[in-house]
Amino acid sequence: MIHFSVQRLIGLCALALASLLAGCGGSSSTVNPLVAKRVIAFGDAFSDVGDGSSPYTTRNGRYTINGATSGGIATITTPTTVAETLANIYGLWSTTPVARKMVSGAYPAITMPTTGVVSYAVGNSMINPATAYDGLGGSDATLGTQITQFLADGGPQENDLIVITAGTRDLLSLAVRYLGRSGNTTTKASDGTAWTPPSGLVANLGGDLAKTDVYNRLDSTTTELVTQIAKLIDAGAKHVVVLEPMNLSRTPWGLSLDATSVTFLRSLSYDTDTSCTSGNNQNSLHCKLTIALSSKYPPTVYGQKLLAVDIAQYFNLLSGTTSTGSANTYTSYFTQPPTSPACAVSAISSTSTSTLSSSYVASSIDAAWTAGCDADTTVWTAISSYPFTGFMFADNLNLTPQGNALLANYIYSSSMYRAAWR
C-alpha cells in the first residue's frame, strides 16, 4: 500500500497553485491588480486629514505633526497620514485632500471627486458604538456612521482603494476603563507612583470594567468591524485594506506604565502564545478578527477583496525590543526612543533619553494625550540635529509623519504585494 501523507498532499496542492499563478504570467499584479483612482479612508487618527480651518488645539488638524508653523495644517507639503501616503504612491495626493466630516452633527452636501483622497476618518473615532461615550471620541463619527455616509455619497467605484484604520481608540477606551477602575493600582514604570487617568474620563467612557468585560467587548467590537467591512464589499468594493490597531503596550503611554499593565495592554492587541483558538474568551482583537474574517473572505486564485494588516509585530520592530522599548531596530529612521514623543520635547540631550515624566497636554480636549501638535518652537524645540522626523511618536499615542509613512509603505510593499494587488 502506498502511504500518501497529508503533508505531501498539501505540498502538491501548494505546488499546483504556484504553477497556476506562474502560468498567468508569474507576476503578482496579474491576479487582482489595482490601479487606484481614489483612496477612500475611514476610521481614526491614522487617516484623519484635518479640515484645514484651524490648528490642532481645536481638533481640526491632523493627529500628528501639523506643518512648520503655529496652526501649520495649511503649510503641509508632504503626506503626513497613512491614507495620504498610500495615495501619494499612486500619484493621487494633493495638499488639499477632501476631509469628509460632520458639521454641527450632519454631513454637508458634496459632489464626490472621481480621483484623489477622500477621508471620512476622524481622530478619536471608534468601531463599537457601545464604547463611544462622551470623553474619548464621543462626538466623533463612529466607523459605521462614516461608512453609511459614504454609501449615501455614492459608494465604491471600480478602482477605489479603501483604507480602514480603526480600533486603536476602542482598545484605549477599554484599557483606561480597566486600568483606571476603582480599587486598582496602576503605577508608572519610572518611579512607581500611581498613574491615574484624567479626572472623569473613566466615567465618561462608561465606567469601570472587569477583565472579563473587556474581552467580551472585544467580541462585540470585532463583530461590528466585520459588519462594516461587509457593507463595503457587498456594495461593490474590491480592494479594502483594514489596518488593525497598534500595540498600545509599545506607545509612549504604554511604556510609561508598570510591567503588569504593559502585559495587559499587549494582550488586547495580539496573542503571545498558542491561545488563539475559537471559543477562547481572552483572545486578542487580532485573533478574534482573524477567526471572523478567515472563513468569510478567504483568498482565492482570483485574488482577494479584503486585506487585514496586522501591525503589532511590525510595531515591535519599529519600537525596538520588548525589554528596552528602545528604537534600536530602525535607528536609520528614528534617532529618539519611543518613550519620547516629539510633541512633548522641550530639550533633547541624547538618544538614550528614555523618560516620560509627564503626559503631553495640549488642552483639555482629546483625552489630554493625543492631539498631535504643530512643528513650532512654542510647542517643542526644533533642534536641527534632531528634527521631528527622528521621532516615532508625535504624542503619547499618534505617530509622526515618518511613522505613518513607514506603515503605509509596509502595507504597499509587503502586504499588498503578498495579496497580489500590485
KAJO-V347295 format. One record per residue. RES is the residue in three letters. SS is DSSP state (h for helix, s for strand, l for the rest). PSI is psi as a letter, one per 20 degrees, with the letter a starting at -180 (* if undefined). D_CENTER is the distance of its C-alpha to the mean C-alpha in Angstrom with 2 decimals. Layout:
res->{RES;RES}
ss->{SS;SS}
psi->{PSI;PSI}
d_center->{D_CENTER;D_CENTER}
//
This chain:
res->{MET;ILE;HIS;PHE;SER;VAL;GLN;ARG;LEU;ILE;GLY;LEU;CYS;ALA;LEU;ALA;LEU;ALA;SER;LEU;LEU;ALA;GLY;CYS;GLY;GLY;SER;SER;SER;THR;VAL;ASN;PRO;LEU;VAL;ALA;LYS;ARG;VAL;ILE;ALA;PHE;GLY;ASP;ALA;PHE;SER;ASP;VAL;GLY;ASP;GLY;SER;SER;PRO;TYR;THR;THR;ARG;ASN;GLY;ARG;TYR;THR;ILE;ASN;GLY;ALA;THR;SER;GLY;GLY;ILE;ALA;THR;ILE;THR;THR;PRO;THR;THR;VAL;ALA;GLU;THR;LEU;ALA;ASN;ILE;TYR;GLY;LEU;TRP;SER;THR;THR;PRO;VAL;ALA;ARG;LYS;MET;VAL;SER;GLY;ALA;TYR;PRO;ALA;ILE;THR;MET;PRO;THR;THR;GLY;VAL;VAL;SER;TYR;ALA;VAL;GLY;ASN;SER;MET;ILE;ASN;PRO;ALA;THR;ALA;TYR;ASP;GLY;LEU;GLY;GLY;SER;ASP;ALA;THR;LEU;GLY;THR;GLN;ILE;THR;GLN;PHE;LEU;ALA;ASP;GLY;GLY;PRO;GLN;GLU;ASN;ASP;LEU;ILE;VAL;ILE;THR;ALA;GLY;THR;ARG;ASP;LEU;LEU;SER;LEU;ALA;VAL;ARG;TYR;LEU;GLY;ARG;SER;GLY;ASN;THR;THR;THR;LYS;ALA;SER;ASP;GLY;THR;ALA;TRP;THR;PRO;PRO;SER;GLY;LEU;VAL;ALA;ASN;LEU;GLY;GLY;ASP;LEU;ALA;LYS;THR;ASP;VAL;TYR;ASN;ARG;LEU;ASP;SER;THR;THR;THR;GLU;LEU;VAL;THR;GLN;ILE;ALA;LYS;LEU;ILE;ASP;ALA;GLY;ALA;LYS;HIS;VAL;VAL;VAL;LEU;GLU;PRO;MET;ASN;LEU;SER;ARG;THR;PRO;TRP;GLY;LEU;SER;LEU;ASP;ALA;THR;SER;VAL;THR;PHE;LEU;ARG;SER;LEU;SER;TYR;ASP;THR;ASP;THR;SER;CYS;THR;SER;GLY;ASN;ASN;GLN;ASN;SER;LEU;HIS;CYS;LYS;LEU;THR;ILE;ALA;LEU;SER;SER;LYS;TYR;PRO;PRO;THR;VAL;TYR;GLY;GLN;LYS;LEU;LEU;ALA;VAL;ASP;ILE;ALA;GLN;TYR;PHE;ASN;LEU;LEU;SER;GLY;THR;THR;SER;THR;GLY;SER;ALA;ASN;THR;TYR;THR;SER;TYR;PHE;THR;GLN;PRO;PRO;THR;SER;PRO;ALA;CYS;ALA;VAL;SER;ALA;ILE;SER;SER;THR;SER;THR;SER;THR;LEU;SER;SER;SER;TYR;VAL;ALA;SER;SER;ILE;ASP;ALA;ALA;TRP;THR;ALA;GLY;CYS;ASP;ALA;ASP;THR;THR;VAL;TRP;THR;ALA;ILE;SER;SER;TYR;PRO;PHE;THR;GLY;PHE;MET;PHE;ALA;ASP;ASN;LEU;ASN;LEU;THR;PRO;GLN;GLY;ASN;ALA;LEU;LEU;ALA;ASN;TYR;ILE;TYR;SER;SER;SER;MET;TYR;ARG;ALA;ALA;TRP;ARG}
ss->{l;l;l;l;l;h;h;h;h;h;h;h;h;h;h;h;h;h;h;h;h;h;h;l;l;l;l;l;h;h;h;h;l;l;l;l;l;s;s;s;s;s;s;l;h;h;h;l;l;l;l;l;l;l;l;h;h;h;l;l;l;l;l;l;s;l;l;l;l;l;l;h;h;h;h;l;l;l;l;l;l;h;h;h;h;h;h;h;h;l;l;l;l;l;l;l;l;s;s;l;l;s;s;l;l;s;s;l;l;l;l;l;l;l;l;s;s;s;s;l;l;l;l;l;l;l;l;l;h;h;h;l;l;l;l;l;l;l;l;l;l;l;h;h;h;h;h;h;h;h;h;h;l;l;l;l;l;l;l;s;s;s;s;s;s;l;l;h;h;h;h;h;h;h;h;h;h;h;h;l;l;l;l;l;l;s;s;s;l;l;l;l;l;s;s;l;l;l;l;l;h;h;h;h;h;l;l;l;l;l;h;h;h;h;h;h;h;h;h;h;h;h;h;h;h;h;h;h;h;h;h;h;h;h;l;l;l;l;l;s;s;s;s;l;l;l;l;h;h;h;l;h;h;h;h;l;s;l;h;h;h;h;h;h;h;h;h;h;h;l;l;l;l;l;l;l;l;l;l;l;l;l;l;l;h;h;h;h;h;h;h;h;h;h;h;h;l;l;l;s;l;l;s;l;l;s;s;s;s;l;l;h;h;h;h;h;h;h;l;l;l;l;l;l;l;l;l;l;l;l;l;l;l;l;l;l;l;l;l;l;l;h;h;h;l;l;l;l;l;l;l;l;l;l;l;l;l;l;l;l;l;l;l;l;l;h;h;h;l;l;l;l;s;l;l;l;l;l;l;l;l;l;s;l;l;s;l;h;h;h;l;l;s;l;l;l;l;l;s;l;h;h;h;h;h;h;h;h;h;h;h;h;h;h;h;h;h;h;l;l;l;l}
psi->{p;p;o;o;q;h;g;h;g;g;g;h;g;g;g;g;g;g;h;g;g;h;h;i;i;i;q;h;i;i;g;m;q;p;n;p;h;q;o;p;p;q;c;b;h;h;j;o;j;a;j;j;h;r;r;h;i;j;k;i;a;q;l;b;p;l;a;i;r;p;k;j;h;i;j;p;i;q;q;i;r;g;g;h;g;g;h;h;h;j;k;i;q;r;i;m;q;o;o;n;q;q;o;l;j;q;p;r;q;q;o;p;q;i;r;b;p;o;o;i;q;p;g;k;q;r;g;o;h;i;i;m;r;p;g;n;j;h;j;p;p;r;g;h;g;g;h;g;h;g;h;h;i;i;a;q;r;g;k;p;o;p;p;o;n;q;h;g;h;g;g;g;g;h;g;h;h;g;h;j;q;p;i;q;o;p;r;p;h;g;j;j;r;p;p;q;r;q;p;i;g;g;g;h;i;i;r;q;p;r;g;g;h;g;h;h;h;h;g;h;g;g;g;g;g;h;g;h;g;h;g;g;h;h;i;j;p;i;n;o;p;o;o;r;q;r;o;h;i;j;r;h;g;g;i;i;r;r;h;g;h;g;g;g;g;h;h;h;g;r;p;j;b;k;i;n;q;p;i;o;h;k;q;r;g;g;g;g;g;g;g;h;h;h;h;h;m;q;q;r;i;j;a;q;h;p;o;p;o;o;j;g;h;h;h;h;g;h;j;b;r;h;h;h;j;q;m;i;h;l;i;i;h;p;i;q;q;i;i;n;q;h;i;i;p;h;q;p;g;r;i;i;p;m;q;m;h;q;q;p;o;h;a;i;r;l;j;j;h;l;i;a;r;q;m;q;i;i;g;r;o;n;p;h;i;m;r;i;i;i;q;g;p;g;b;i;h;q;q;r;h;g;g;h;g;g;g;g;h;g;g;g;h;f;g;h;g;h;i;k;i;*}
d_center->{54.23;51.27;48.25;45.16;42.14;38.84;37.19;39.50;38.73;34.98;35.70;37.92;35.42;32.75;35.43;36.40;32.90;32.58;36.00;35.08;32.09;34.30;36.94;34.61;34.50;32.49;29.47;26.04;26.19;29.18;27.45;24.97;24.60;22.33;23.77;21.22;22.84;19.99;16.21;15.20;11.74;10.72;8.37;7.20;7.30;5.21;8.26;10.77;13.89;16.11;19.53;21.77;24.09;23.61;21.91;18.93;21.28;21.44;17.73;18.57;17.12;13.76;11.67;12.54;16.08;18.01;20.90;24.12;25.95;25.76;24.09;22.89;20.53;23.63;24.16;21.06;22.44;19.59;16.08;13.58;10.23;8.53;10.60;13.57;13.71;13.85;16.44;18.33;18.80;20.61;22.50;21.08;19.65;21.80;21.77;21.96;19.20;19.76;17.89;18.63;18.68;21.14;24.17;26.20;24.57;25.05;23.77;26.42;28.15;26.83;27.98;25.03;25.07;25.77;23.81;21.06;17.70;17.33;14.29;14.44;11.08;11.92;10.48;11.03;11.04;11.20;11.94;15.18;17.83;19.65;17.21;16.90;19.87;21.02;19.63;15.84;14.85;18.28;19.17;15.96;16.15;14.54;12.91;16.48;18.10;16.15;17.00;20.52;21.07;20.00;22.53;25.05;24.46;25.62;22.84;21.82;24.08;25.13;23.10;19.80;16.54;14.20;10.44;8.43;4.77;5.80;7.09;5.98;8.98;11.01;11.00;11.83;14.50;16.00;16.11;17.87;20.23;21.15;21.45;23.04;25.41;29.11;31.03;28.16;28.23;25.04;26.02;24.81;24.94;26.82;29.86;29.67;29.86;28.20;24.69;24.61;21.98;22.97;26.05;25.68;21.91;22.38;24.96;22.96;20.11;22.82;24.62;24.82;23.45;25.07;23.19;24.43;23.15;19.62;19.59;21.38;18.70;16.14;18.63;18.72;14.96;14.98;18.03;16.67;13.66;16.31;18.62;16.46;15.83;19.60;20.44;18.97;20.63;23.80;23.95;24.08;20.63;21.08;17.87;14.68;11.51;9.02;5.78;6.01;4.72;5.58;9.35;10.52;13.88;13.04;12.01;15.16;15.55;15.44;17.73;20.09;20.99;23.66;23.41;23.66;20.76;18.61;19.72;18.82;15.23;14.96;16.62;13.96;11.43;14.07;17.85;20.01;23.13;24.55;23.81;21.44;24.15;24.60;25.98;24.63;23.43;21.53;19.26;15.60;13.03;12.52;16.32;16.93;14.71;16.37;19.74;19.23;18.21;20.55;23.66;22.52;21.19;22.88;23.15;26.69;28.94;28.15;24.47;21.48;19.80;16.51;14.25;11.74;9.91;9.85;8.21;9.98;13.19;12.08;10.70;14.15;15.81;14.17;15.02;18.39;20.17;19.86;23.18;22.82;19.24;20.73;19.23;22.06;20.53;19.25;21.93;22.56;19.27;19.07;22.26;20.94;19.71;16.29;18.40;19.25;16.85;18.38;18.88;20.95;23.22;26.83;28.37;27.45;30.02;28.75;25.87;26.95;26.11;23.77;24.10;22.21;25.32;23.87;20.63;20.08;21.31;21.30;22.92;23.19;20.36;16.63;17.38;19.00;16.11;13.33;15.06;14.68;18.15;20.61;21.95;25.25;27.78;28.00;24.48;24.45;27.01;26.40;28.45;29.05;28.66;25.29;23.35;19.81;18.79;19.88;17.16;13.76;12.67;13.84;14.24;13.79;10.04;8.78;9.35;12.54;13.12;14.20;11.05;9.09;12.23;12.36;9.10;10.53;13.87;12.99;11.90;15.13;17.48;16.84;15.05;16.65;19.85;20.15;19.63;22.47;20.81;22.29}
//
